[in-house]
Amino acid sequence: MIIRKISKVLGFCVAGWWFCCLLLMLALKLALDRGLGTKQRSRNGFHAQTGYHIGFARVHRAFSLVRPELYFDRLELRSKE
């Protein structure tokens, strides 16, 4: 009887922990998607910081254990001239 109650409480705790982890991952994904914004904002930000023009087809956002990362498809970097 007591073992059933303990296992039931433990099961709810584990399920709650997994649910919280999933919500945290969803919030992180939404923050990454929202933080970078559109392609044009990315291009303008890169141009403002470096002075080079950048072109790309798609950008993928990821969050590693160290830092946020961006992956570009068909990247094209043009000089100032």
GUVEXRO-244814 format. One line per field, with one value per residue: x, y, z of N, C-alpha, C in turn; residue number from 1. Coordinates in steps of 0.1 Angstrom, whole numbers, padded with zeros to 4 digits. Atoms other than C-alpha are relative to their C-alpha. Layout:
N
n_px = [X;...]
n_py = [Y;...]
n_pz = [Z;...]
ca_px = [X;...]
ca_py = [Y;...]
ca_pz = [Z;...]
c_px = [X;...]
c_py = [Y;...]
c_pz = [Z;...]
i = [NUM;...]
***
This chain:
81
n_px = [0008;-0009;-0009;0008;0001;-0013;-0003;0009;-0006;-0012;0004;0005;-0012;-0008;0008;-0001;-0013;-0001;0009;-0007;-0012;0006;0004;-0013;-0006;0008;-0003;-0014;0002;0007;-0009;-0010;0007;0004;-0012;-0007;0010;0001;-0012;-0005;-0006;-0013;-0009;-0003;-0008;-0013;-0006;-0003;-0011;-0012;-0001;0001;0014;0002;0012;0002;0013;0007;-0009;0005;-0005;-0002;-0006;-0009;-0002;-0010;0006;0009;-0007;0008;-0005;0005;0000;-0004;-0005;-0008;-0006;-0005;-0008;0006;0000]
n_py = [-0012;-0012;0001;-0005;-0014;-0006;0001;-0009;-0014;-0001;-0001;-0013;-0009;0002;-0005;-0015;-0005;0001;-0010;-0013;0000;-0003;-0014;-0008;0001;-0008;-0015;-0003;0000;-0012;-0011;0000;-0004;-0014;-0008;-0003;-0008;0003;0001;-0014;-0005;0007;-0005;-0014;0001;0005;-0011;-0011;0003;0003;-0008;0009;0004;0015;0006;0014;0005;0003;0000;0009;-0004;0011;-0004;0010;-0001;-0011;-0013;0002;0002;-0002;0008;-0006;0007;-0008;-0013;-0008;-0012;-0009;-0011;-0014;-0006]
n_pz = [0000;-0001;0012;0011;-0002;0003;0014;0006;-0002;0007;0014;0002;-0001;0013;0011;-0001;0004;0014;0006;-0002;0009;0013;0001;0000;0014;0009;-0002;0005;0014;0004;-0002;0011;0013;-0001;-0002;0013;0008;0015;0008;0003;-0012;-0001;0009;-0004;-0011;0004;0008;-0009;-0009;0008;0012;0012;0004;-0001;0006;-0004;0003;-0013;-0012;-0011;-0013;-0010;-0013;-0005;-0015;-0002;0005;0012;0013;0012;0011;0013;0012;0012;-0005;0009;-0007;0010;-0006;0000;0013]
ca_px = [0000;0027;0049;0021;0017;0054;0057;0027;0042;0075;0059;0041;0074;0093;0064;0064;0101;0100;0071;0091;0122;0100;0086;0121;0133;0103;0109;0146;0136;0111;0137;0163;0138;0126;0161;0175;0144;0142;0168;0170;0177;0205;0220;0218;0233;0262;0268;0267;0293;0317;0310;0307;0275;0262;0237;0223;0194;0184;0197;0193;0196;0209;0219;0249;0261;0287;0268;0241;0251;0239;0242;0239;0229;0245;0264;0278;0301;0308;0335;0329;0335]
ca_py = [0000;0025;0013;0021;0056;0063;0050;0071;0103;0095;0090;0123;0140;0125;0134;0170;0173;0161;0185;0214;0204;0204;0238;0252;0238;0253;0287;0285;0277;0305;0329;0319;0323;0356;0369;0368;0380;0381;0375;0412;0421;0395;0409;0445;0436;0418;0447;0473;0454;0443;0465;0434;0424;0389;0368;0334;0312;0300;0304;0277;0286;0263;0265;0245;0240;0268;0295;0301;0292;0301;0278;0294;0277;0289;0317;0345;0371;0402;0428;0465;0473]
ca_pz = [0000;0010;-0019;-0044;-0029;-0031;-0066;-0076;-0061;-0076;-0110;-0108;-0098;-0128;-0152;-0138;-0142;-0178;-0185;-0170;-0191;-0223;-0215;-0209;-0243;-0260;-0244;-0254;-0290;-0292;-0277;-0303;-0332;-0319;-0310;-0345;-0363;-0401;-0427;-0435;-0399;-0399;-0430;-0418;-0385;-0401;-0425;-0397;-0376;-0404;-0434;-0457;-0475;-0468;-0487;-0477;-0486;-0451;-0416;-0389;-0353;-0326;-0290;-0280;-0244;-0250;-0270;-0296;-0331;-0366;-0396;-0431;-0463;-0495;-0478;-0500;-0486;-0507;-0501;-0496;-0532]
c_px = [0009;0009;-0007;-0001;0013;0003;-0009;0005;0012;-0002;-0005;0012;0008;-0008;0000;0013;0002;-0008;0007;0012;-0005;-0004;0012;0006;-0008;0002;0013;-0001;-0007;0009;0010;-0006;-0003;0012;0006;-0009;0001;0014;0006;0007;0014;0010;0004;0009;0014;0007;0004;0013;0013;0003;-0001;-0015;0000;-0013;0000;-0014;-0009;0010;-0007;0006;0001;0006;0008;0002;0009;-0007;-0010;0008;-0010;0007;-0007;0000;0003;0005;0008;0004;0006;0008;-0007;-0002;-0011]
c_py = [0013;0000;0006;0016;0007;-0001;0010;0014;0001;0001;0013;0010;-0001;0006;0015;0005;-0001;0011;0014;0001;0003;0014;0009;-0001;0007;0015;0004;0001;0012;0013;0001;0005;0014;0009;0005;0008;-0005;-0001;0014;0006;-0006;0006;0014;0001;-0004;0011;0011;-0003;-0002;0009;-0009;-0003;-0015;-0004;-0015;-0004;-0002;0001;-0010;0005;-0012;0005;-0012;0002;0013;0014;-0002;0000;0003;-0008;0006;-0010;0009;0014;0007;0013;0009;0011;0013;0006;-0005]
c_pz = [0000;-0013;-0012;0001;-0004;-0014;-0008;0001;-0008;-0015;-0004;0000;-0013;-0012;0001;-0004;-0015;-0007;0001;-0010;-0015;-0002;-0001;-0014;-0010;0001;-0006;-0016;-0005;0002;-0011;-0013;0000;0001;-0013;-0009;-0015;-0006;-0002;0012;0002;-0009;0004;0012;-0003;-0007;0009;0008;-0008;-0012;-0013;-0002;0001;-0006;0004;-0004;0012;0011;0010;0013;0009;0013;0005;0015;0002;-0003;-0011;-0013;-0012;-0011;-0013;-0011;-0011;0004;-0011;0007;-0011;0007;-0001;-0014;-0009]
i = [1;2;3;4;5;6;7;8;9;10;11;12;13;14;15;16;17;18;19;20;21;22;23;24;25;26;27;28;29;30;31;32;33;34;35;36;37;38;39;40;41;42;43;44;45;46;47;48;49;50;51;52;53;54;55;56;57;58;59;60;61;62;63;64;65;66;67;68;69;70;71;72;73;74;75;76;77;78;79;80;81]
***
